[in-house]
Amino acid sequence: MKKETGIWIDHRKAVIVTFNDGIEETQEIQSNVGKRVRFSGKNQSEGDSPDEDIRDRQYDNRLDLFYDEVIALVKSADSIWIIGPGEAKGELEKRFQKAGFGECIVGVENADKMTNNQIEAKIRDHYLK
């Protein structure tokens, strides 16, 4: 039987629902990334300060580790459906492509913020319809 996986993702967490031999498993991963800090009120021509550059790099590095953790958990799937409310789903898709697992992706779609039960139901409906 095919191993089918759905991922709901934003920058804070990923909920992974996998169907394998009729068994449904759900995992949640927290990114521990926090919010990206942006400062307002500075003159745009001044550019970013070195501290802001460092914070941006740290934020991006933590996101990369988060995406790598998600990929490691689902790389054995035959099909992967990615959903989520923001940019993270597209960023994750690019990471799958870069890692050589892009052919497994069956779709990337917008989805609102949801409870874990709603996420499970949506992914279940997608794969078991």
BELDA-V379287 format. One record per run of one state. SS is the DSSP state (helix for helix, strand for strand, loop for the rest). FROM is the first residue (numbers start at 1). LEN is the number of residues. If there is no record, write none. Layout:
BEGIN
{{SS	FROM	LEN} {SS	FROM	LEN}}
END
This chain:
BEGIN
{{loop	1	3} {strand	4	6} {loop	10	3} {strand	13	8} {loop	21	2} {strand	23	8} {loop	31	13} {helix	44	3} {loop	47	3} {helix	50	25} {loop	75	4} {strand	79	6} {loop	85	3} {helix	88	12} {loop	100	2} {helix	102	3} {strand	105	6} {loop	111	5} {helix	116	13} {loop	129	1}}
END
